[in-house]
Amino acid sequence: MHDRDMDYAENVVRFSCAGEALFGIVSLPVQPARRAVLIVVGGPQYRVGSHRQFTTLARGLAAQGIAVLRFDYRGMGDSEGAMRDFEAVGEDLRAAVDSLFEAVPGLDDVVIWGLCDGASAALFYAAGDARVSGLVLLNPWVRTSGGHAKATIKHYYRARLFDPALWKKIVRGQFDVRAAAGSFLRIAAAALGKGQGGAAGSAVAAASLPERMQAGLARFRGKVLLIISGADLTAQEFLDTAAGSDAWQALLAAPRVSRQTLAEADHTFSRRVWKEQVLHWTGDWLRSW
């Protein structure tokens, strides 16, 4: 498909991963830059993205001369195979990078762009592939039960206490105080690490998701652009986790890491103005090195 008003084409690609067919869309400029972008989806979704986010991002970058591949993991969208979570998509990412190099002759390197657990998947993968020169990480997923509970108390309940609409509902008897109190107590217990049992009490506990992600970032030596939504609990949990870790703070303070914050944006940058800002930041950063 080619639009005469644009200087890029969009082509369907089919490639193999462990004997199963994966499908994606390459947005290919007439004269592509020597650095391309691989969009990694987050959560149980496919290559279009929430609010068509991945589609508009790919087309916006292609209009700037940057080739982009967005694709479906095995078990998602049009791709074959069993569904898998973000910690088991390394083979899928390698196959997608291979496909992108085949689709864009003369390509030098690839940047992986990931939202939420797509950012987490990118961190797990990037250090093992020398073709990956950079990462764009949006609202990285570092979810633990305790971390999520603490972020909810700090950033949600605190704001609710100062919300006039809440107090009006309470005065009018339109708010279930008992149910809300029960929910708060369950979250508070999780924040304090109570009632978790099992592996948490074992002599040798596996490294947590934030620890494994931190290790992935430490292994990766390329450039990083971190984009944070100000109105998103996933982003706040990530920031709180990083603030409580000397290792995270040292990594994020390194010169190779750039950071942008969109104060009013939600998790998926659902408004057009937010998507356009992310596109602008991504394109400028890609051309800056």
Residue pairs with C-beta under 8 A, 6 or more apart in sequence:
1 9
1 10
1 11
2 8
2 9
2 10
6 59
6 62
6 63
7 29
7 30
7 31
7 63
7 65
8 27
8 28
8 29
8 30
8 59
8 62
8 63
9 27
9 28
9 30
10 25
10 26
10 27
10 28
10 59
10 62
11 25
11 26
11 28
11 103
12 23
12 24
12 25
13 23
13 24
13 25
13 26
13 69
13 71
13 99
13 103
14 21
14 22
14 23
15 21
15 22
15 24
15 95
15 96
15 98
15 99
15 102
16 22
16 95
17 74
17 81
17 91
17 92
17 95
18 74
18 81
18 91
20 74
20 79
20 80
20 81
21 79
21 80
22 71
22 72
22 73
22 74
22 79
22 80
22 92
22 95
22 96
22 99
23 71
23 72
23 77
23 78
23 79
24 47
24 69
24 70
24 71
24 72
24 96
24 99
25 47
25 58
25 69
25 70
25 71
26 67
26 68
26 69
26 100
26 103
26 104
27 58
27 59
27 61
27 62
27 67
27 68
27 69
27 70
28 62
28 67
28 103
28 104
29 62
29 63
29 65
29 66
29 67
31 65
32 65
32 66
32 67
32 104
32 107
33 65
33 66
33 67
33 286
34 106
34 107
34 108
34 109
35 66
35 107
35 108
35 109
35 110
35 111
35 133
35 286
36 66
36 67
36 68
36 69
36 100
36 104
36 107
36 109
36 110
36 111
37 58
37 61
37 66
37 67
37 68
37 69
37 110
37 111
37 112
37 113
37 136
37 282
37 286
38 68
38 69
38 93
38 96
38 97
38 100
38 110
38 111
38 112
38 113
39 47
39 49
39 54
39 57
39 58
39 68
39 69
39 70
39 71
39 113
39 114
39 118
40 89
40 93
40 112
40 113
40 114
40 118
40 119
40 121
40 122
41 47
41 49
41 54
41 70
41 72
41 73
41 76
41 115
41 118
42 86
42 114
42 115
42 116
42 117
42 118
42 119
42 121
42 141
43 116
43 117
43 118
44 76
44 83
45 76
46 72
46 76
46 77
46 78
47 54
47 55
47 70
47 71
47 72
47 77
48 54
48 55
48 70
49 55
49 57
49 70
49 115
49 268
50 268
50 270
51 268
51 269
51 270
51 275
53 115
53 268
53 269
53 275
54 70
55 70
56 275
56 279
57 68
57 113
57 275
57 278
57 279
57 282
58 68
58 70
60 276
60 279
60 283
61 68
61 279
61 282
61 283
61 286
62 68
64 283
66 283
66 286
67 100
67 103
67 104
67 107
69 96
69 99
69 100
69 103
71 79
71 92
71 96
71 99
72 78
72 79
73 79
73 83
73 84
73 89
73 92
74 80
74 81
74 82
74 83
74 84
74 89
74 92
75 81
75 82
75 83
75 84
76 83
85 117
86 117
86 118
86 120
86 121
86 124
86 141
87 120
87 121
87 124
89 121
89 125
90 124
90 125
90 128
93 112
93 121
93 122
93 125
93 129
94 125
94 129
97 110
97 129
97 131
97 132
100 107
100 110
101 107
101 110
101 131
108 133
109 131
109 132
109 133
109 134
110 131
110 132
110 133
111 132
111 133
111 134
111 135
111 136
111 223
111 286
112 122
112 125
112 126
112 132
112 134
112 135
112 136
113 122
113 135
113 136
113 138
113 282
114 120
114 121
114 122
114 135
114 136
114 137
114 138
115 138
115 139
115 268
116 138
116 139
116 140
116 141
116 234
116 267
117 141
119 135
119 137
119 138
119 139
119 140
119 141
120 140
120 141
120 142
120 209
120 213
122 135
122 137
123 135
123 137
123 140
123 213
123 216
123 217
123 220
124 212
124 213
124 216
125 132
126 132
126 135
126 216
126 220
126 222
127 216
127 219
127 220
127 221
132 220
132 222
133 222
133 223
134 222
134 223
134 224
134 225
134 286
134 289
135 220
135 222
135 223
135 224
135 225
136 224
136 225
136 227
136 282
136 285
137 224
137 225
137 226
137 227
138 226
138 227
138 228
138 229
138 269
138 278
139 227
139 228
139 229
139 232
139 234
139 235
139 238
139 267
140 213
140 226
140 234
140 238
141 209
141 234
141 238
142 209
142 210
142 213
142 237
142 238
142 241
143 209
143 234
143 237
144 208
144 209
144 210
145 190
145 196
146 190
146 191
146 192
146 193
146 196
147 210
147 237
147 240
147 241
148 190
148 233
148 237
149 187
149 188
149 189
149 190
149 191
150 191
150 237
150 240
151 233
151 236
151 237
151 240
152 187
152 233
153 184
153 187
153 188
153 191
154 236
154 240
155 233
155 236
156 233
157 184
157 187
160 166
166 175
169 175
170 177
189 195
190 196
193 200
199 205
199 206
207 215
210 241
210 245
210 248
214 245
214 247
214 248
214 251
217 224
217 251
218 247
218 251
221 256
222 256
223 256
223 257
223 258
223 285
223 289
224 256
224 257
224 258
225 257
225 258
225 259
225 260
225 281
225 282
225 285
226 252
226 257
226 258
226 259
226 260
227 259
227 260
227 261
227 262
227 278
227 281
228 235
228 238
228 239
228 259
228 260
228 261
228 262
229 235
229 261
229 262
229 265
229 266
229 267
229 269
230 261
230 262
230 263
230 264
230 265
231 263
231 264
231 265
231 266
232 265
232 266
232 267
233 267
234 267
235 267
241 248
242 248
242 249
242 252
243 249
251 257
252 259
258 285
260 281
262 269
262 274
262 277
262 278
264 274
265 271
265 274
265 277
266 274
269 275
269 277
269 278
